[in-house]
Amino acid sequence: MAEAGKTLHLEVITPDAAVLHEDVDFVLVRALDGDLGIMPNHAPLIASLSIWPLCYDKGGKRQYITVASGFLEVHDNTVTVITPASEKPEDIDVARAEAALQRALRRLDVAEKYGKQ
């Protein structure tokens, strides 16, 4: 956990919206070559991100937000994530997500069926 009074500013930005602007104690992301933990006063950094939940600690509580790949920049105690898509857990439409899962499973079945002929 970060020292008292020391925080990072976390920004998650998509082409459609600024999804998150928070002062946080710690950020954990999955980069293409492994996990990165970022604390206040981290050295400048640019990294490509995998599709994976981004975790951040704020006030002693762990929180999550989806990140659909993209890039991360750390500079002057600001962590900026630019990603094609991102959602907070409370904003996820469960019915839409389940429908998308069923569509994907049907497509996999069709691809498997035609791939064997």
C-alpha positions in Angstrom: 0.0 0.0 0.0 1.2 3.6 -0.7 2.4 5.9 2.0 -0.2 8.1 3.7 -1.0 11.1 1.6 0.8 9.7 -1.5 -1.4 8.7 -4.4 -1.5 8.3 -8.2 -4.0 9.7 -10.5 -5.5 6.9 -12.6 -7.3 7.7 -15.9 -8.9 5.0 -18.1 -9.9 6.4 -21.5 -11.7 4.8 -24.5 -12.6 6.2 -27.8 -16.2 6.8 -26.5 -15.6 8.0 -23.0 -13.3 8.8 -20.1 -14.3 5.8 -18.0 -12.4 6.4 -14.8 -10.6 9.4 -13.2 -9.6 8.5 -9.6 -6.8 9.2 -7.2 -5.6 5.7 -6.1 -2.9 4.1 -3.9 -1.8 1.3 -6.2 -2.5 0.0 -9.7 -2.0 -3.5 -11.0 -2.2 -4.2 -14.8 -1.3 -7.2 -17.1 1.1 -6.1 -19.7 2.0 -8.3 -22.7 5.2 -9.5 -20.9 3.8 -9.8 -17.4 2.0 -8.1 -14.5 3.0 -4.5 -13.5 2.4 -3.0 -10.1 2.6 0.8 -10.0 2.9 2.8 -6.8 3.4 6.5 -6.3 6.6 8.0 -7.7 7.0 5.1 -10.2 9.5 5.7 -12.9 8.2 6.8 -16.3 6.9 3.8 -18.3 5.0 2.9 -21.4 3.6 -0.6 -21.8 1.2 -2.6 -24.1 -1.6 -4.2 -22.2 -3.3 -7.6 -22.4 -7.1 -8.1 -22.2 -7.4 -8.4 -18.4 -9.0 -6.7 -15.4 -7.1 -3.7 -14.1 -6.9 -3.7 -10.3 -6.5 -0.6 -8.2 -6.4 0.1 -4.5 -8.2 3.1 -3.1 -8.7 3.7 0.6 -7.6 0.2 1.5 -10.2 -1.4 -0.8 -9.3 -3.4 -4.0 -11.4 -2.4 -7.1 -11.5 -3.6 -10.6 -12.2 -2.3 -14.1 -12.1 -4.2 -17.4 -9.4 -3.3 -19.9 -9.6 -4.6 -23.5 -5.9 -4.4 -24.4 -4.4 -0.9 -25.2 -1.5 1.0 -23.7 -0.5 2.4 -20.3 1.7 5.4 -19.6 3.1 6.3 -16.2 4.4 9.9 -15.8 4.5 12.3 -12.9 2.3 10.2 -10.6 -0.4 9.8 -13.3 -1.3 6.4 -14.8 -3.1 6.8 -18.1 -4.6 3.8 -19.8 -5.9 4.1 -23.4 -8.0 1.1 -24.4 -10.5 0.2 -27.1 -13.1 -0.8 -24.4 -13.4 -0.6 -20.7 -16.3 -1.1 -18.1 -16.7 -0.7 -14.4 -18.3 -3.8 -12.8 -21.5 -1.9 -12.0 -21.8 -0.8 -15.6 -21.7 -4.3 -17.1 -25.0 -5.4 -18.7 -25.1 -9.0 -17.7 -27.8 -10.0 -20.2 -25.8 -8.4 -23.0 -22.6 -10.2 -21.9 -24.4 -13.6 -21.7 -26.0 -13.1 -25.2 -22.5 -12.3 -26.5 -21.1 -15.5 -24.9 -23.9 -17.6 -26.6 -23.1 -16.0 -30.0 -19.4 -16.7 -29.6 -20.1 -20.3 -28.6 -22.4 -20.8 -31.7 -19.7 -19.3 -33.9 -17.1 -21.7 -32.4 -19.5 -24.7 -33.1 -19.9 -23.6 -36.7 -16.2 -23.1 -37.2 -15.4 -26.5 -35.7 -18.1 -28.2 -37.9 -16.8 -26.7 -41.1 -13.1 -27.0 -40.2 -13.4 -30.8 -40.0 -14.9 -31.3 -43.5 
